[in-house]
Amino acid sequence: MKARRLAALAVTLAMAIGACGGTGGTAASSAPSASGSLGPLPDVKIGLATSKTGAANFYNPQQTNGAQLAVDQFNATGGFQGGRQKIQLIIEDDGSTRDQGITVFKKFIDQDKVAAILGPTLSAVAAGAHPVAQASGTPVIAISNTGLGIVGKCDYGPCDWIFRASLGEQSAVPETVKAATQKLGLKKVVIIYGDGKFELDDLQIFRDAFKANGVAVAKEIPYRATDVDFAPFVTAAKAESPDAIVASSLAGPAGKILDEVAKQMPGKRVIGGNGLNSSALLANANAPLMIVGTAWSKASTDKTNTDFIAAYKQKFGNDPDQFAAQSYTAMQALIDAMKRTSRMTDKEQVRKQLEAVSSLPTPLGAFSFTPEHDVKQPTFVMTVKDGQFTPFQ
């Protein structure tokens, strides 16, 4: 009789446990398997906002590839929790516009429930999208936002959830101007600039840098994003007899400026900001006229960099550029931070551990975040030779 009661009790308990287990997806997936090992856990979701379309679409393929390579390499090693939890990269098009960037960030946060976000591509888009993440307490790493007000003292108020893995123009442009002035003996330049946030930020940074180096800005010539014919702008610049032309622009307009400068002022150098670092410009026959400050050098023989280049080329069939290196590095930094948390989806823990990233070996060199959440790394001043970025000497 007693045995029958115990058997009935066991059946009842088994049914209750089965009923409870039916709604506990995570608990069920982490229960020991028949072999005694723990099962997989849900993926850690990370959002990547990049410009697949719009004015900044030149940069997207490399940005997407860089982040995806870092994720694939990490997942191949087993991921988190002793191989039980991997990363799922969710990629969305920010359209190179502020409104679409905001929409994408809201999707990441409200629908996808991401643990962190990388992107967007343009600083002007970040000015709208980053406050969305800040308000929700979601960590963001900017992978190509080099303009003013991205981290530290931000235009929209507190931005302590925002980090930057892309070398700011305030660091890169002065180094570029200094190197160009010393090498070329610059006395006078003309700046051709666009009407976007990045271009206007660069305009001010270039002004200050040339002033600091004793170089006169003879004229500033504006263009609009809708302009397609750059001959008049270069003609106006030529009239000032400058020692060099400065292109405060994205890659698309920069290519047109290069072509017109080569046609109207053969041999004249074109100094640019981060917008000119795209591999999309390497095919331009006039790219050797460029002088630009960059966060990454393919020529670096550091093992982390050479391993990255080899892995990227094997996976995608072409060489990476600065935008791929920055995206890859940002994902590396995020993974490094998540490894030190007790729960990778705990956003507050992720934010605190991002602040602790220090001297991390990356393709950009030893990588750290400053107290203002900005990147701390060297600047490389480059030109183009034989279809490749090479040190400007």
C-alpha positions as CSV (number, residue, x, y, z in Angstrom):
1,M,0.0,0.0,0.0
2,K,2.8,2.4,0.9
3,A,4.6,1.5,-2.3
4,R,1.6,2.4,-4.4
5,R,1.2,5.8,-2.6
6,L,4.9,6.6,-3.3
7,A,4.5,5.6,-7.0
8,A,1.5,7.8,-7.4
9,L,3.3,10.7,-5.7
10,A,6.2,10.3,-8.1
11,V,3.9,10.3,-11.1
12,T,2.2,13.5,-9.8
13,L,5.5,15.2,-9.3
14,A,6.8,14.2,-12.7
15,M,3.6,15.7,-14.3
16,A,4.0,18.9,-12.4
17,I,7.7,19.3,-13.4
18,G,6.8,18.6,-17.0
19,A,4.1,21.2,-17.0
20,C,6.4,23.8,-15.5
21,G,9.2,23.0,-17.9
22,G,7.0,23.6,-20.9
23,T,7.2,27.4,-20.5
24,G,10.8,27.7,-19.4
25,G,12.7,27.8,-22.6
26,T,16.0,29.0,-21.1
27,A,15.8,26.6,-18.2
28,A,14.9,23.7,-20.4
29,S,17.7,24.4,-22.8
30,S,20.3,24.6,-20.0
31,A,19.3,21.4,-18.4
32,P,21.8,18.5,-18.4
33,S,21.5,16.3,-21.5
34,A,21.5,12.5,-21.4
35,S,25.3,12.6,-21.5
36,G,25.4,14.8,-18.5
37,S,26.6,18.0,-20.3
38,L,24.7,21.3,-20.3
39,G,22.7,22.3,-23.4
40,P,22.9,25.6,-25.4
41,L,21.7,29.0,-24.2
42,P,19.9,31.6,-26.3
43,D,22.2,33.7,-28.5
44,V,23.4,37.1,-27.4
45,K,21.9,39.5,-29.9
46,I,24.0,42.5,-31.1
47,G,22.7,45.1,-33.6
48,L,24.8,46.5,-36.4
49,A,23.4,49.7,-38.1
50,T,25.3,50.5,-41.3
51,S,24.6,52.4,-44.5
52,K,23.7,49.8,-47.1
53,T,22.0,52.6,-49.1
54,G,22.3,56.3,-49.3
55,A,25.2,58.7,-49.4
56,A,27.4,56.5,-47.2
57,N,26.8,53.2,-48.9
58,F,30.5,53.2,-49.9
59,Y,31.5,52.2,-46.4
60,N,28.9,49.5,-45.7
61,P,30.4,46.3,-47.3
62,Q,33.6,46.7,-45.3
63,Q,31.8,47.6,-42.1
64,T,29.5,44.6,-42.3
65,N,32.3,42.3,-43.2
66,G,34.5,43.4,-40.4
67,A,31.9,42.9,-37.7
68,Q,30.7,39.6,-39.2
69,L,34.3,38.3,-39.3
70,A,34.8,39.0,-35.6
71,V,31.5,37.3,-34.7
72,D,32.3,34.2,-36.8
73,Q,35.7,33.8,-35.4
74,F,34.4,34.1,-31.8
75,N,31.5,31.7,-32.4
76,A,33.9,29.2,-34.0
77,T,35.8,29.1,-30.7
78,G,32.6,28.2,-28.9
79,G,31.3,31.5,-27.8
80,F,30.4,32.3,-24.2
81,Q,29.5,30.0,-21.2
82,G,32.0,27.2,-22.2
83,G,30.6,26.9,-25.7
84,R,26.9,27.1,-24.8
85,Q,26.1,30.6,-25.9
86,K,27.0,32.4,-29.2
87,I,26.5,35.8,-30.8
88,Q,23.8,36.6,-33.3
89,L,24.6,39.7,-35.4
90,I,21.5,41.5,-36.6
91,I,22.3,43.8,-39.4
92,E,20.0,46.7,-40.5
93,D,20.3,49.5,-43.1
94,D,20.4,53.0,-41.6
95,G,19.9,54.4,-45.1
96,S,22.4,57.2,-44.4
97,T,19.6,59.2,-42.9
98,R,18.8,60.4,-39.4
99,D,15.1,59.2,-39.4
100,Q,16.0,55.7,-40.7
101,G,18.8,55.5,-38.1
102,I,16.3,56.3,-35.3
103,T,13.9,53.6,-36.7
104,V,16.6,51.0,-36.8
105,F,17.8,51.7,-33.3
106,K,14.3,51.5,-31.9
107,K,13.8,48.1,-33.7
108,F,17.0,46.8,-32.2
109,I,16.0,47.8,-28.7
110,D,12.2,47.2,-28.7
111,Q,11.9,44.2,-31.0
112,D,15.2,42.4,-31.2
113,K,16.1,43.0,-27.6
114,V,19.8,43.4,-28.4
115,A,22.5,43.6,-25.7
116,A,24.4,46.3,-27.5
117,I,24.6,48.1,-30.8
118,L,27.4,49.0,-33.3
119,G,27.0,52.0,-35.6
120,P,25.5,53.9,-37.4
121,T,27.8,54.9,-40.3
122,L,27.4,58.7,-40.4
123,S,27.8,61.2,-37.5
124,A,24.7,63.0,-38.6
125,V,22.7,59.7,-38.3
126,A,24.3,59.1,-34.9
127,A,23.1,62.4,-33.7
128,G,19.6,61.2,-34.0
129,A,20.1,57.4,-33.2
130,H,22.4,57.6,-30.3
131,P,20.0,59.4,-28.0
132,V,17.5,56.6,-28.5
133,A,20.1,54.1,-27.1
134,Q,21.1,56.5,-24.4
135,A,17.4,56.9,-23.2
136,S,17.0,53.1,-23.1
137,G,20.3,52.3,-21.4
138,T,21.7,50.3,-24.3
139,P,25.5,50.3,-24.9
140,V,26.6,51.6,-28.3
141,I,30.0,51.6,-30.0
142,A,30.3,54.1,-32.8
143,I,32.4,52.5,-35.6
144,S,32.8,55.4,-38.0
145,N,31.4,58.5,-36.3
146,T,34.4,60.8,-36.3
147,G,32.6,64.1,-36.0
148,L,32.1,66.4,-33.0
149,G,29.8,65.7,-30.1
150,I,29.8,61.8,-30.4
151,V,31.2,61.0,-27.0
152,G,32.3,62.9,-24.0
153,K,30.4,66.2,-24.3
154,C,27.5,65.4,-26.6
155,D,25.2,67.9,-28.2
156,Y,22.0,66.1,-27.0
157,G,23.0,65.8,-23.3
158,P,24.4,62.9,-21.3
159,C,25.9,60.1,-23.5
160,D,27.5,57.8,-21.0
161,W,26.1,54.7,-22.8
162,I,28.0,55.7,-26.0
163,F,31.5,54.6,-26.9
164,R,33.6,55.3,-30.0
165,A,36.0,52.9,-31.8
166,S,36.6,55.3,-34.7
167,L,39.5,57.8,-34.4
168,G,37.9,61.3,-34.1
169,E,38.7,64.0,-36.6
170,Q,39.9,66.1,-33.8
171,S,42.8,63.7,-33.4
172,A,43.4,62.7,-37.1
173,V,43.1,66.0,-38.9
174,P,45.7,68.0,-37.0
175,E,48.2,65.1,-37.5
176,T,47.4,65.1,-41.3
177,V,47.7,68.9,-41.6
178,K,51.0,68.9,-39.7
179,A,52.5,66.2,-41.9
180,A,51.3,67.8,-45.1
181,T,52.5,71.2,-44.1
182,Q,56.0,70.0,-43.2
183,K,56.3,67.8,-46.3
184,L,54.8,70.2,-48.9
185,G,55.7,73.5,-47.4
186,L,52.1,74.7,-47.4
187,K,51.4,78.4,-47.2
188,K,47.9,78.6,-48.6
189,V,45.0,76.2,-49.1
190,V,41.4,76.2,-50.3
191,I,38.7,74.1,-48.6
192,I,35.9,72.5,-50.6
193,Y,33.2,71.2,-48.2
194,G,29.8,69.6,-48.1
195,D,26.7,70.5,-46.2
196,G,26.4,67.4,-43.9
197,K,27.3,67.3,-40.2
198,F,30.5,65.4,-40.8
199,E,31.7,67.8,-43.5
200,L,30.8,70.9,-41.5
201,D,32.6,69.4,-38.4
202,D,35.6,68.7,-40.5
203,L,35.5,72.2,-41.9
204,Q,36.0,73.7,-38.4
205,I,38.6,71.2,-37.4
206,F,40.6,71.9,-40.6
207,R,40.3,75.7,-40.1
208,D,41.8,75.3,-36.6
209,A,44.5,72.9,-37.7
210,F,45.7,75.1,-40.6
211,K,45.7,78.1,-38.3
212,A,47.8,76.2,-35.7
213,N,50.3,75.4,-38.5
214,G,50.5,78.9,-39.9
215,V,48.7,78.1,-43.1
216,A,46.2,80.5,-44.6
217,V,42.8,79.3,-45.8
218,A,42.4,81.5,-48.9
219,K,38.8,80.4,-49.6
220,E,36.0,78.1,-48.4
221,I,33.8,76.7,-51.2
222,P,30.6,75.0,-50.2
223,Y,28.7,72.3,-52.2
224,R,25.4,70.5,-51.6
225,A,24.8,66.8,-51.3
226,T,22.7,67.0,-54.5
227,D,25.6,68.5,-56.6
228,V,27.0,66.2,-59.3
229,D,29.3,68.6,-61.3
230,F,32.3,69.6,-59.3
231,A,34.2,71.4,-62.1
232,P,32.9,74.9,-61.0
233,F,34.1,74.4,-57.4
234,V,37.6,73.3,-58.4
235,T,37.8,76.2,-61.0
236,A,37.0,78.6,-58.1
237,A,39.6,77.0,-56.0
238,K,42.2,77.2,-58.8
239,A,41.7,80.9,-59.1
240,E,43.2,81.3,-55.6
241,S,46.5,79.5,-56.6
242,P,46.5,77.3,-53.5
243,D,49.4,75.0,-52.5
244,A,46.8,72.2,-51.9
245,I,43.1,71.5,-52.0
246,V,41.2,70.3,-49.0
247,A,38.2,68.0,-49.5
248,S,35.9,68.0,-46.5
249,S,33.6,65.4,-47.9
250,L,32.5,61.8,-48.1
251,A,34.0,59.3,-50.6
252,G,31.6,60.0,-53.4
253,P,32.1,63.7,-53.8
254,A,35.8,63.2,-53.0
255,G,36.3,61.1,-56.1
256,K,34.8,63.8,-58.2
257,I,37.0,66.5,-56.6
258,L,40.1,64.3,-57.2
259,D,39.2,64.0,-60.8
260,E,38.7,67.7,-61.3
261,V,41.8,68.6,-59.5
262,A,43.8,66.2,-61.6
263,K,42.3,67.8,-64.7
264,Q,42.6,71.4,-63.8
265,M,45.6,71.4,-61.5
266,P,47.8,68.4,-62.4
267,G,49.9,67.1,-59.5
268,K,48.1,69.3,-56.9
269,R,47.6,67.3,-53.7
270,V,44.2,66.8,-52.0
271,I,44.1,66.7,-48.3
272,G,41.1,65.0,-46.7
273,G,39.4,63.7,-43.6
274,N,38.0,60.3,-42.7
275,G,35.6,60.3,-45.6
276,L,38.5,59.7,-48.0
277,N,39.6,56.5,-46.2
278,S,37.3,54.2,-48.1
279,S,38.7,51.4,-50.3
280,A,36.1,52.5,-52.8
281,L,38.5,55.4,-53.8
282,L,41.5,53.1,-54.4
283,A,40.2,52.3,-57.9
284,N,40.3,56.0,-58.8
285,A,43.3,56.7,-61.0
286,N,43.8,60.0,-59.2
287,A,43.8,58.6,-55.7
288,P,47.6,59.1,-55.4
289,L,46.9,62.8,-55.0
290,M,45.3,62.1,-51.5
291,I,46.8,62.8,-48.1
292,V,44.6,61.6,-45.3
293,G,44.8,60.7,-41.6
294,T,43.6,57.2,-40.8
295,A,43.1,54.9,-37.8
296,W,44.6,51.9,-39.5
297,S,47.5,51.0,-41.6
298,K,47.7,47.8,-43.7
299,A,51.5,48.2,-43.6
300,S,51.5,47.5,-39.8
301,T,53.4,44.2,-39.2
302,D,51.8,43.7,-35.8
303,K,50.7,40.0,-35.6
304,T,47.1,40.9,-34.7
305,N,46.9,43.1,-37.8
306,T,48.5,40.6,-40.2
307,D,46.2,37.8,-38.9
308,F,43.2,40.0,-39.4
309,I,44.2,40.9,-42.9
310,A,44.8,37.3,-43.8
311,A,41.5,36.1,-42.3
312,Y,39.5,38.9,-44.0
313,K,41.0,38.2,-47.4
314,Q,40.4,34.5,-47.0
315,K,36.8,35.0,-46.1
316,F,35.8,37.8,-48.4
317,G,38.3,37.6,-51.3
318,N,39.7,41.2,-51.0
319,D,41.7,43.3,-48.6
320,P,40.1,45.1,-45.7
321,D,40.2,48.9,-45.2
322,Q,40.0,51.2,-42.2
323,F,36.2,50.8,-41.9
324,A,36.5,47.0,-41.8
325,A,39.3,47.3,-39.2
326,Q,37.3,49.6,-37.0
327,S,34.1,47.5,-37.2
328,Y,36.1,44.4,-36.4
329,T,37.9,46.1,-33.5
330,A,34.6,47.4,-32.1
331,M,33.2,43.9,-32.0
332,Q,36.4,42.6,-30.4
333,A,36.1,45.2,-27.7
334,L,32.5,44.4,-27.1
335,I,33.3,40.6,-26.8
336,D,36.2,41.4,-24.5
337,A,33.8,43.4,-22.2
338,M,31.1,40.7,-22.3
339,K,33.5,38.0,-21.3
340,R,34.0,39.8,-18.0
341,T,30.3,40.0,-17.1
342,S,28.3,37.4,-15.3
343,R,25.5,37.8,-17.8
344,M,26.2,39.1,-21.3
345,T,22.7,40.5,-21.8
346,D,23.0,42.7,-18.6
347,K,23.5,46.1,-20.3
348,E,24.7,47.8,-17.2
349,Q,27.4,45.2,-16.7
350,V,28.4,45.5,-20.4
351,R,28.7,49.3,-20.1
352,K,30.9,49.1,-17.0
353,Q,33.2,46.4,-18.6
354,L,33.5,48.5,-21.9
355,E,34.9,51.3,-19.7
356,A,37.5,48.8,-18.5
357,V,38.7,47.8,-22.0
358,S,42.5,48.6,-21.9
359,S,45.4,47.8,-24.2
360,L,43.4,45.2,-26.1
361,P,45.4,43.8,-29.0
362,T,43.5,44.8,-32.2
363,P,44.2,45.6,-35.9
364,L,44.2,49.3,-34.8
365,G,47.0,48.6,-32.3
366,A,46.7,48.4,-28.5
367,F,43.1,49.6,-28.0
368,S,41.7,51.4,-25.0
369,F,38.7,53.6,-24.1
370,T,39.4,56.9,-22.5
371,P,37.4,58.1,-19.5
372,E,35.3,60.0,-22.0
373,H,34.6,56.7,-23.9
374,D,36.7,57.8,-26.8
375,V,39.3,55.6,-28.5
376,K,42.9,55.9,-27.6
377,Q,45.2,54.8,-30.4
378,P,47.8,56.1,-32.9
379,T,47.1,58.2,-36.1
380,F,48.5,57.1,-39.4
381,V,49.0,59.7,-42.2
382,M,48.5,57.9,-45.6
383,T,48.5,58.4,-49.3
384,V,47.8,56.0,-52.1
385,K,50.4,54.1,-54.2
386,D,49.8,51.2,-56.6
387,G,46.2,51.0,-55.6
388,Q,46.9,50.7,-51.9
389,F,47.0,53.1,-48.9
390,T,50.6,53.6,-47.9
391,P,52.4,55.8,-45.4
392,F,52.8,59.4,-46.5
393,Q,56.5,60.2,-46.1
